[in-house]
């Protein structure tokens, strides 16, 4: 019999943004399979909290009973968080799961966000004096190096995996005006059934949109994108494999507003033994909240944005140009990526139109 109560280890993660519209599924690890007909999010912020939990308890556990496949994936994930997460826009706190620690973390988080109150819930506090709590926060606003244009006329028709068609608002550029974005929009890859473009943003970061031919995990998709960063299109300007967006290209991207609240705790059952002779730890809280927006001006994890513009106005370079279409009217990935990083720090799979805006 143990001489102390079984330790409790709550894990709370929060990635806060402005608009909270609906609950959507998420994955805790990029290799997890997910339903391709839904909108799914993944961020390694959960991994950062998990790694801090292990570090606080002495490293990876020597035994998990019963075995848990998701725990095994999380425990074996190799990465360098500092090179992947956006500088100064994320933080992990850990301590005793009491009100004093929660208040301290909330005060520091509020200062980081520039707001009066922090985001973490009072429900994370435990009455067990041995309980530990890990809190993590990501807050990032990306501004495109050149804003695209809002379509104020015809909507984009998005077709999901089931074949259902939904009219949605979109932004982008087309025709000769696309040449004005040759330095700010890069084409990573395109064939008859797949495409990937990179929208350059401030601070050495970018937003990647990738529409795959077949269903893929976040790990597989981001691995392909990483290869294209180094070995993507390199054709002459104006050609079919030109890396730059050029005149007569057609780029259309749905506006995105999604909110996600997920409890991973039921997936993380099992006692985690860190030292022989000591009782195992159990996960009692594993909550993640993600809110994300993307407009013609940028992508935001937390901040509200203003929308405006007209997609079809800039003067462009004269032909000859090979016209190409980059219309994201079928399920696709969105990644937020720091230049040179091995992994994105946020990803979303848009398998349906639930996060897109209906026409006005």
C-alpha positions, 0 to 999 in steps of 0.5 A, a space after each residue: 500500500 502506498 503511504 501517500 495519495 496517488 499523485 495527480 498530474 493535470 495538464 492544461 494548454 491554451 492557445 487563445 484567439 479572438 472569435 470563439 465559434 464552435 468546438 472542433 476536434 484536434 490531435 495531440 500528436 502529428 502521426 495520429 490518424 483523424 477523420 478527413 471529413 472534419 476540421 482538425 487542429 494540431 499544435 506542438 504546444 501540447 507536446 511542449 507541456 508534455 515534455 515539461 511534465 516529464 522533465 519535472 518528474 525526472 525524465 521519460 517514465 520507465 513504465 506505463 501500465 496499461 500501455 498507451 499508444 498515444 502516451 508512447 508517441 508523445 514520450 518518444 517525440 524528438 524536436 527542438 521547441 526553441 527552433 520551432 515555436 515563435 520567439 517570445 510568443 509562447 511559454 510553459 509554466 509548471 508547479 504545484 496545482 494550487 491557486 497560488 501557482 495558477 494566479 502567478 501563471 495567469 499574471 505572467 500570461 496576462 502581461 504576455 498578452 497585454 490583457 487584464 486577465 490570464 487565460 487559464 481556468 480555475 478548474 485546473 486547481 486540485 485539492 491534492 497537495 501533491 498534484 502538479 500542473 503544467 500550463 502552456 500558452 501560444 499567442 502569435 499574430 502573423 502579417 503577410 508581407 503583402 496583403 491579398 485582396 478580399 472578394 466582394 463579389 462571387 463566393 468560392 464553392 468549397 467541396 468537402 470529402 463527402 461531395 457537399 458543396 458550400 459557398 464561402 467567402 474568399 480572398 486572393 488575386 488573379 489575372 495580371 494583378 497576381 504579378 504584384 505578389 511574385 515576392 510575397 507568394 511562393 508556389 511550392 508544388 502543383 500537379 493536377 490533383 495537389 498544390 501547395 503555396 507559401 504566403 510570406 509573413 513578417 518575422 521570418 515566418 510564413 503560412 503554408 496552404 497544402 491541398 493533398 491528393 490523398 488523406 495524410 497525417 500532419 506529420 506526413 504532410 508537414 514532411 512533404 512541405 519541408 522537402 518543398 522548402 528546400 527542393 520545390 519549384 525552380 522554373 523560369 519566371 512565368 513558366 508552369 513550374 515558376 516558384 513565384 506567383 506570376 501574372 495570370 495566376 489565380 489564387 483563391 483562399 477561404 477565410 478561416 475562423 475556427 475555435 477548438 476545445 478538446 479534452 485529451 484526458 480520456 485518451 491518456 489513461 494509465 499509470 506512469 512510473 518514473 522511479 522504481 518503488 514510487 507510485 505511478 502518476 496519472 493524468 487528470 487534466 489534459 485540456 487544449 483550446 485553439 482559436 485561429 483566424 486567417 484573412 487577406 492580411 495574415 493569420 492570427 492565433 488569438 488576435 481579432 483582425 479587420 477585413 477589407 480589399 478587393 481581389 482584382 485590382 492591382 496592375 501587373 506584368 504583361 504576358 506571356 505567362 502560363 496561367 495557373 490556378 491555386 484554388 483551395 476549394 477542396 480539403 487542405 492543410 494550413 501550417 504556420 511555420 518559422 523559417 528553417 524550423 523542422 516542424 510547424 508550430 500550428 496546423 489545421 486540416 480543413 476537411 469541411 466548411 465548418 470554419 469558413 464564412 458564408 457569403 454576405 
